[in-house]
Amino acid sequence: MSLGTRMFFALLAGVARPLMNVVVGKEWHGLEKLPRDEGFIVVPNHCTEIDPIVVGHMLYNQNIMPHFLAKDGLFRTPVLGAALRGAKQIPVERSGAGAGKSLIAAQEVLDGGGAVVIYPEGTLTRDPELWPMKGRTGAARLALGTGAKVVPVVHWGAQEAFPRYAKSFKIFPRKKVHVVVGDPIDLGAFAGSTADKATLEAMTDVIMKAITAMLEDLRGEKAPAELWDPSAHQQASHGRFVERGAKGEEAPQTKNDAGTTETGDLQ
């Protein structure tokens, strides 16, 4: 990694880490399971806008520079966009052509021994109880194309400090965030397979089951038998939605809405 990129990482960390240390306490578990000296894919659960800071904080403190796939609108904001580009974060466009560029950029990071963070849900979970919802195939596509390890990371507690779609932190009382790193997900059964829809969806199911099982252990309760499916509840697969009010009603969206750190998918 170039000195310039490390400087941008240090800049972002210099802003985010002190803030997070003030707002929340933290407990990190399973850090020894993080791969070293090789590129790997991180697949976390996604329940609030500050999730990337939570996961990025953990990885950065282990001297692992996280490269997030984030929606391209964030890269068009004047200050944040420059910082994201400088730190070699990866913009994701919703179009097929843009998604292909994201895949190439992510593979370059992995080839260089870096960590690529993909939220397999593609956006903040729609599940009312914040359980993982039905996944999208971006992480599976990248894993199949690169052979990189897929490491699940789950966390709980950030949503108390910054509820989903909130506008500000809830500082008092101070919250605690638990982050757990799991063993790499066994996707060996798919090695050598073609990246057809059925294969990618099957891989995604394995990934989402692993994340959900880990979150069950962390929360100490059982998730619903079926993952929440936005399409079955008349919800769009991207953007914000109205949690209260008419069921399935989508919140108004602007063309270049960059008000959330939701990450994209490679579809």
Buried (B, 14 or more C-beta within 10 A) or exposed (E): BEEEBEEBBEEBBEEBBEEBEEBBEBEBEBBEBBBEEEBBBBBBBBBBBBBBBBBBBBBBEBEBBBBBBBBBBBBEBEEBBEBBEBBBBBBBBEEEEBBEBBBEBBBBBBEEBBBBBBBBBBBBBBBEEBBBBBBBBBBBBBBBBBEBBBBBBBBBBBBBBBBBBEEEBBEEEEBBBBBBBBEBBEBEEBEEBEEEEEBBBBBBBBBBBBBBBBBBEBBEEEBEEEBBEBEEBEBBBBBBBBEEEEEBEBEEEEEEBBBBBBBBBBB
